[in-house]
């Protein structure tokens, strides 16, 4: 199946009133597991590569080209997305490699600087047919738009979207990155007010800390794209630990990465059915 643009996947989900799962790729096994889970659930999915993962690999190209290859071989629509990029040069590299969407994160900057930097990235990406997500507010865990207690103001969100031309907006509504427990308290009223304030799709970051029931409620309130990473990493690591505990003499990584990959695939399939019930 040809690579599917992120905007097409998100637009269809929004029109249907469902959510889109966007899951972070740390290595090849993650990309394979995410696509396997999407195929099992028969749902579209977004593979995300963060700037942190680029630093881990030392370069974007190897992990990006591997993810693109896995996406193109999938039996369900798959998009490949650059996540939480703070460096405009990395955005330009992603565009050149063929990623169909990017998330540019200038949320740590003062509002006016965030607007200026984001607008410049949007202009470049739109010239190349690439969809852009940005962030407003502070989402905790990364010192950006999901910092605990901080919320995105609907009026500011409207002004930001109009000033930058972004295609989607990540907002701070109570979730936090890198949560190990699923007990985040979302502000559903704020989600509804943000949905009414801006015409672009809303993105929920830090969704690993959100329960299944609250993910469903968040979509009903107005969220569309839902980002998950830590929850999958917990499943991956738990499976590795279990295999090594049962096989302490194991030395071949394939033997413990196989159950880890399967564990992630199961979680992806489950979450996709939560986000987009049949």
N, C-alpha and C positions, 0 to 999 in steps of 0.2 A: 504494500500500500504506500502511495506517495506520502511524504511528510505533510502533515496538516498544520496550517497556520494557527497560532494560539488564538488570534482574534476570532477565527471561525468557530473554534471549540467553545470559547467563552460566550460568543454571541448566541450560539444555539442554546447553550445552557440557560442563559439569562432569559431568552424568549420562552423557554419551557418552564421557568421557575425552579430550576434545579441548580446544583453546584458542580464545580469542576475541581477535581483533585489535582494538585500540583505538588509533586514529591521530589525531594532533593536526591541527586545522584552524587555519591561520594566516590564510587569506583564502578567498574564494569558490572560487577554483580548486582549493584543497586539498580542500574539501568535495566538489566535483564529481568530482575525481580519485579520492578514496577510495571514493565510491559506485560510480563506474564500475569500479574494480578489484574491488569486492565483487560486482557484477553479473556480471563476467567469470568470477570464481571460483565464483559461485553460493554465496556464504557470507554469513552475517550479519556486521555490522560495527558498531563504535561510533565515532562522531565525537566528538572531545574538544576542548573549548575551555578553554585554560588562563587563569589570572589574568594571566600575562604577555601573552598575546594580547589580553585585554581592555584592558590598559594600552596596548598598541600601537594599538588601534583607538579608544581613548578612551572606550569604553562597551561593555557586554556586548550590549545589545539588537540592534544591527545585525548582528553576526556570528552571534549566536544565532538570530535569526529567519531569516537566510539559510540556516544549517545545518539548521534545522527544516524549511524549505521543500524543500531538497534531499533530506532524509531521507524526507519524506512522498511525494515523487515517485519514490522508488527502487523497483526491482523485486525487491529482496531485503530482509530485515529490517534496519533501521537504527535505532540509538538515538543520542541526543544527550546528552552528559555534560559537566559542568563539572569541569575537571581542576585539581588543585593550588591550590585556593582557600584562602587563609589568612584571608580576611575574611568573617566570618559574614554581613555585609550583602550581599555578593556572592552567597553561597549563597541567601539569601532572594530576591534578585532573580531568580536562575536558576530557582528553584521557581515564582515568579510568571510567568515567561515560558514555562513548560511543559517545561523540561528534566526528564527522568525520573530522573536520577541526578546525584550530585555526589561529588567527592572533596575532603574537607575535610582540610587538611594543617596540623596543629598539632605536627608532629614536632620542630620546633625548640624547643618549650617543654619544661620539665622534665616528667617522667612524670606526676605528679599533675595538673599544669595541662593537659597534653595530654588526659588522661582527662576532666577537667571540661569543657573547651571542646568536645571531640568529643561527649560525651554530650548537651550542650545542643543542638548542631546535629542530632544524630540524633533527638532528641525532636521538634524542629520539623519536620524532613523527614518523619519517619514519620507525623506528623499530616496531612501533605499527600500521602502515598503515594509519597514519593520515596526511592529506594535510596541508601545512603551507603557510600562507601569512605573509609577512613582509613589512616594510615601510622604505622608503629612501627619504630624503628630509625633508621638514617641512610642515605639513598640519595644517593650522591655527585653532584656537579655542581650542586647547588642548596643545599648546606649543610643538607640535610634527611636523610631516612632512607636515602640510598644513598651516604653519604660512604665513600671507600675504607677498607677495614679494619674497618668497623663492621658488626655482624650483629645480626639480630633474635633475641632469646632466646625459645624456644618457650614456656617457662612464663610469661614476661611477656606474650607474645602471647595466651595463653589468658586471663590475667587481664584484659588490655585489652579483648578482645572481650566478655567477660562484663560488664565494668564499663560499657562504652559502648553496647553493642547494635548495633555497626556491622554492615553487611551484607557487607562484603568488606574484606580487609586487605592493604595494600601492605607488603611486607617487604624487608629488606636481606639479600641473599644473594650479593652479589658484583658486581652490575651497577652502572653509574654513568650518570647523565644526561649528555647532550651528548657522548657518545663518537663520535669520527670513524672509529675502527677497530673491527672486530667480533672483538675478542680478550678480552673480559671472561671471567674465570674464575669460574664459578658454583659454589656449594657445594650439590651435589645431595643430599648426606646431610642437610644442614640443611633443605632444602626438604621432604624427606620427613618430618622430625621436626616441622616446622611444620604440615604437612598433617595429621599425626596429632594435633597439639595443639589445633587449632581447627576448628570446624565450618563456618566461613565460607570462601568462595572466596579463594584467594591471588592477589595481583596482582604482576606483575613489571614494575617501572619500569626505565627505562634500557635497554630491550631493543634499541635501535639498536646497542649494543655487543656483542650476543650473536650468535654464528653460527647458521645454520640448524640445524645438527646439535644445538647446545646448546639452542636453543629447543624442539626436539622432545624432548630429554631432560628439560628443565625441566618440560614439561607432563606427561610420564610420571611425574616425581617428585612432582607435586602442584600445579603452577601452573595457573591457568585464564585469567585476563585478562592480556593481554600488551600493554604500552604502547609505541608506536613514534612517534618524531617526527623526530629528527635524521637518521635514515637516509633518510626521505622528502625532507627538505630538501636533502640532498646530491644526490639524483637530480634534484630540481627545479632547483637552481642549476646543476648540470652541464649540463642541457639548455639552459638560458638562455645559458650561456657558449658552448656549441657553436653555437647559432643565431647569436649576435651575432658570433662569430668568422667564420662563413661569410657573414654579411650585415652588414658593419660599418656600412652606411648605414641600417639598420633603425631606425625611430622609433616604429612602432605596437606598443604592448605586446602586442596580441593575437597578433602574429606570433611572438613568442618565448614567450609564456605558453601557447600551444597545445601546442607540443612538451613544455614543462615539465609541463603537466597530464597529458599522455599518459605521460610517464616515471614520474610518481608512480602513476598508475593501474596500470602494469605491475608496479611494486614491490609495491603493495598486493595485487594478484591473486596474485603469487608467495608473499608472506608468509602470506596467508590459507590457501593450500594446504599450506604448511609446518605451520601451527598446527592445521589441521583437515583431514588427508588424507582423500580420498574412499575 
